[in-house]
Amino acid sequence: MSIKSKFGLCALLVSLSLNAFAETAPGSRSIGKQVGDDSIDLRKEIKSKPVVASELVDVTANRSAIDTNSLANRFDQYFYIYDADVELISDIDGDGFHHAFNVIFDVDVDYDAATLYAKLYLSREGGPWIQYTTSDLFEILEDNASDAYEVTTELIEGYPAGYYAVLVEVYSLNHIGMVASEILDYHYLGKDIMLEDLSRDDVYTYGEVTVTSTYGTGSFTALIWLLLVQVVIAARGILTLNPRKTIIKRKDIPVLRSFLKTNNPT
């Protein structure tokens, strides 16, 4: 093989590798608000959000890489996540795996108020943690229940179907490093978090018949329609090949006229 051919082959392999990575690179879009804010509809607003690349993160690493000289660290406040939940909100193909979900968490502090933000991660069946969003700043006041925060997320690509866990990390503007965290999984929630990205949560349409990838009502209905179409086509073929009824009717006419002439007294 010539040098030119080898170079061309290497370029092709690199191109295919880059395309494969681009197709599987995790991407999502998220938007958040405090629960008490009725002016924002997260499920509508998320459609206008751009897709962002998710980041593979080692959650055991030191995340205190903040300019500590710019922080007035408070040691008189204790933070904790009082309650949290995950709501699955969109499953197009009806297979039980959702591409959109809502994470709600209520952070409390034992004294005074605080300005916080959160980092959210996903892990598939014990795999590495992937940071999929960082929230906006939000305020909390002691153990007030109305200052809970919710984040709606739509997974776009790079998230295979599976059982996931959500990690919520909370940070304060007046503290160095993380102030609270919680892993939301089956052990915490008492339910599975079944997710997949939008590219896998899809419905395929052929003509006027919609076929889904499940064995539920949608697939059964589509199968019935397909069978009915085949029956109609077969019936039309049989009628076209067997025109004997038309011939019999045509022969009936002269026989009837002859009978009337023979029995007419005039």
C-alpha positions as CSV (number, residue, x, y, z in Angstrom):
1,M,0.0,0.0,0.0
2,S,1.4,3.4,-1.0
3,I,1.9,6.2,1.5
4,K,-0.9,8.2,-0.1
5,S,-3.3,5.3,0.3
6,K,-2.3,4.8,4.0
7,F,-2.8,8.5,4.7
8,G,-6.2,8.3,3.1
9,L,-7.2,5.3,5.1
10,C,-6.0,7.0,8.4
11,A,-8.0,10.1,7.6
12,L,-11.1,8.0,6.9
13,L,-10.7,6.2,10.3
14,V,-10.2,9.5,12.1
15,S,-13.3,10.9,10.5
16,L,-15.4,7.9,11.3
17,S,-14.2,8.0,14.9
18,L,-15.1,11.7,15.2
19,N,-18.5,11.1,13.7
20,A,-19.2,8.2,16.1
21,F,-18.1,10.4,19.1
22,A,-20.3,13.3,17.9
23,E,-23.3,10.9,17.7
24,T,-22.8,9.5,21.2
25,A,-21.7,12.6,23.0
26,P,-24.2,13.2,25.8
27,G,-26.3,16.3,25.4
28,S,-29.3,17.7,27.2
29,R,-31.2,20.9,28.0
30,S,-32.5,22.0,31.4
31,I,-34.2,24.9,33.1
32,G,-35.0,25.5,36.7
33,K,-37.0,27.7,39.0
34,Q,-38.1,27.9,42.6
35,V,-41.3,25.9,43.2
36,G,-43.3,28.9,44.4
37,D,-42.6,30.8,41.2
38,D,-45.8,30.5,39.1
39,S,-44.6,32.9,36.4
40,I,-42.5,30.2,34.7
41,D,-43.8,27.1,33.0
42,L,-40.7,24.9,32.9
43,R,-42.2,22.4,30.4
44,K,-42.8,25.1,27.9
45,E,-39.7,27.1,28.5
46,I,-37.4,24.1,28.1
47,K,-38.2,24.0,24.3
48,S,-36.4,27.3,23.8
49,K,-33.3,26.3,25.7
50,P,-30.1,25.3,23.6
51,V,-28.7,21.8,23.9
52,V,-25.6,21.7,26.1
53,A,-22.9,19.1,26.2
54,S,-22.8,17.0,29.3
55,E,-19.5,16.5,31.1
56,L,-18.0,13.3,32.6
57,V,-17.0,14.1,36.1
58,D,-15.1,12.4,38.9
59,V,-17.4,13.3,41.9
60,T,-14.7,12.1,44.3
61,A,-12.3,14.7,43.2
62,N,-11.8,18.0,45.1
63,R,-14.5,20.4,43.9
64,S,-13.3,23.3,46.0
65,A,-11.3,24.9,43.2
66,I,-12.7,28.3,43.9
67,D,-10.8,31.5,44.6
68,T,-11.0,31.4,48.4
69,N,-9.8,35.0,48.6
70,S,-13.1,36.2,47.1
71,L,-15.2,34.3,49.6
72,A,-16.2,35.3,53.1
73,N,-16.7,31.7,54.4
74,R,-19.4,31.4,57.1
75,F,-19.0,28.7,59.7
76,D,-22.2,29.4,61.6
77,Q,-24.6,27.8,59.0
78,Y,-25.4,24.1,58.5
79,F,-27.1,23.0,55.3
80,Y,-29.0,19.9,54.4
81,I,-31.4,18.6,51.8
82,Y,-34.7,18.1,53.7
83,D,-36.5,16.4,50.8
84,A,-36.1,15.5,47.2
85,D,-38.0,13.8,44.4
86,V,-37.7,12.8,40.7
87,E,-40.8,13.0,38.5
88,L,-40.7,11.3,35.1
89,I,-42.7,13.3,32.6
90,S,-42.3,12.2,29.0
91,D,-42.3,8.7,27.4
92,I,-43.2,9.0,23.7
93,D,-42.9,5.3,22.7
94,G,-44.5,4.0,25.9
95,D,-41.7,1.6,26.8
96,G,-41.4,2.9,30.4
97,F,-38.1,4.8,29.7
98,H,-38.6,8.6,29.8
99,H,-36.5,11.2,28.0
100,A,-37.7,14.2,30.2
101,F,-37.9,14.4,33.9
102,N,-38.2,16.8,36.8
103,V,-35.9,17.0,39.9
104,I,-37.3,18.8,43.0
105,F,-35.2,19.4,46.1
106,D,-35.7,21.4,49.2
107,V,-32.5,22.7,50.8
108,D,-32.8,24.0,54.4
109,V,-30.3,26.0,56.5
110,D,-30.4,26.1,60.3
111,Y,-29.9,29.8,60.6
112,D,-30.6,32.9,58.5
113,A,-30.8,33.0,54.7
114,A,-28.4,31.9,51.9
115,T,-27.9,32.2,48.2
116,L,-27.3,28.8,46.6
117,Y,-26.9,27.0,43.3
118,A,-26.8,23.3,42.4
119,K,-25.0,20.9,40.2
120,L,-26.9,17.9,38.9
121,Y,-25.5,14.6,37.7
122,L,-26.7,11.3,36.2
123,S,-25.2,7.8,36.6
124,R,-26.5,4.8,34.6
125,E,-26.6,1.6,36.5
126,G,-23.5,2.3,38.6
127,G,-21.5,3.9,35.8
128,P,-19.6,7.2,35.9
129,W,-21.3,10.4,36.9
130,I,-22.2,12.8,34.1
131,Q,-22.9,16.5,35.0
132,Y,-25.9,17.5,32.9
133,T,-26.7,20.9,34.3
134,T,-25.9,23.7,36.8
135,S,-28.8,25.6,38.2
136,D,-29.3,29.4,38.4
137,L,-28.9,31.1,41.8
138,F,-31.8,30.8,44.2
139,E,-32.5,31.9,47.7
140,I,-33.5,29.9,50.8
141,L,-34.6,31.0,54.2
142,E,-34.1,28.6,57.1
143,D,-36.6,25.7,56.8
144,N,-39.1,27.4,54.6
145,A,-40.9,24.8,52.4
146,S,-41.8,27.3,49.7
147,D,-38.1,27.9,48.7
148,A,-37.7,24.4,47.2
149,Y,-36.1,24.3,43.7
150,E,-37.0,22.3,40.6
151,V,-35.2,21.5,37.5
152,T,-36.8,20.1,34.3
153,T,-34.5,18.3,31.9
154,E,-34.8,16.8,28.5
155,L,-32.1,14.3,27.5
156,I,-31.3,14.8,23.8
157,E,-28.6,12.3,22.9
158,G,-25.9,10.0,24.5
159,Y,-28.1,8.5,27.2
160,P,-28.9,4.8,26.6
161,A,-32.0,3.3,28.1
162,G,-31.4,2.2,31.7
163,Y,-31.9,2.7,35.4
164,Y,-30.3,5.9,36.5
165,A,-29.5,7.7,39.7
166,V,-29.4,11.5,40.2
167,L,-26.8,13.3,42.3
168,V,-27.7,16.8,43.6
169,E,-24.8,18.9,44.9
170,V,-25.5,22.2,46.6
171,Y,-23.1,25.1,46.8
172,S,-23.4,28.5,48.6
173,L,-22.0,31.8,47.6
174,N,-20.8,32.4,51.1
175,H,-19.1,29.0,51.7
176,I,-16.1,27.2,50.2
177,G,-17.0,24.0,48.5
178,M,-20.1,21.9,48.5
179,V,-22.5,22.4,51.5
180,A,-25.0,19.6,50.9
181,S,-25.6,16.6,48.6
182,E,-27.9,13.7,48.1
183,I,-28.1,10.7,45.7
184,L,-31.6,10.1,44.4
185,D,-32.0,6.4,43.4
186,Y,-34.3,3.5,44.2
187,H,-33.0,3.3,47.8
188,Y,-33.9,7.0,48.4
189,L,-37.1,7.3,46.3
190,G,-38.5,3.8,46.5
191,K,-39.0,3.8,42.7
192,D,-36.8,3.4,39.6
193,I,-35.6,6.3,37.5
194,M,-36.0,4.8,34.0
195,L,-34.5,7.2,31.4
196,E,-33.3,7.3,27.8
197,D,-32.5,10.1,25.4
198,L,-34.9,11.6,22.8
199,S,-33.3,9.8,19.9
200,R,-34.3,6.5,21.5
201,D,-37.7,7.6,22.8
202,D,-39.3,7.8,19.4
203,V,-42.4,6.7,17.3
204,Y,-42.0,5.5,13.8
205,T,-44.8,6.3,11.3
206,Y,-45.4,4.5,8.0
207,G,-48.0,6.1,5.8
208,E,-51.2,6.5,7.8
209,V,-50.3,3.6,10.2
210,T,-48.3,4.5,13.4
211,V,-46.2,1.7,14.8
212,T,-44.4,2.0,18.2
213,S,-41.7,-0.1,19.6
214,T,-43.8,-1.5,22.5
215,Y,-46.3,-4.3,22.8
216,G,-49.0,-2.2,24.2
217,T,-52.3,-0.8,22.8
218,G,-50.6,1.3,20.1
219,S,-48.8,-1.6,18.5
220,F,-51.9,-3.9,18.7
221,T,-54.0,-1.2,17.0
222,A,-51.5,-0.8,14.2
223,L,-51.4,-4.5,13.6
224,I,-55.2,-4.7,13.3
225,W,-55.1,-1.9,10.7
226,L,-52.4,-3.6,8.7
227,L,-54.5,-6.9,8.7
228,L,-57.6,-5.0,7.6
229,V,-55.8,-3.4,4.7
230,Q,-54.5,-6.8,3.6
231,V,-58.0,-8.3,3.7
232,V,-59.5,-5.4,1.6
233,I,-56.8,-5.8,-1.0
234,A,-57.3,-9.6,-1.2
235,A,-61.1,-9.2,-1.5
236,R,-60.7,-6.7,-4.4
237,G,-58.5,-9.2,-6.1
238,I,-61.0,-12.0,-5.8
239,L,-63.9,-9.9,-7.2
240,T,-61.7,-8.8,-10.2
241,L,-60.9,-12.4,-11.1
242,N,-64.5,-13.8,-10.8
243,P,-67.0,-11.8,-12.9
244,R,-69.6,-14.6,-13.2
245,K,-72.3,-12.7,-11.5
246,T,-72.3,-10.1,-14.3
247,I,-72.6,-12.7,-17.0
248,I,-75.5,-14.5,-15.3
249,K,-77.5,-11.3,-15.1
250,R,-77.0,-10.5,-18.8
251,K,-78.3,-14.0,-19.7
252,D,-81.4,-13.6,-17.5
253,I,-82.8,-10.8,-19.6
254,P,-83.6,-12.5,-23.0
255,V,-85.0,-15.7,-21.2
256,L,-87.5,-13.6,-19.3
257,R,-88.6,-11.7,-22.5
258,S,-89.2,-15.0,-24.3
259,F,-91.3,-16.4,-21.5
260,L,-93.5,-13.3,-21.6
261,K,-94.1,-13.6,-25.3
262,T,-95.1,-17.3,-25.1
263,N,-97.7,-16.8,-22.4
264,N,-99.2,-13.5,-23.6
265,P,-102.9,-14.3,-24.7
266,T,-102.9,-11.4,-27.2
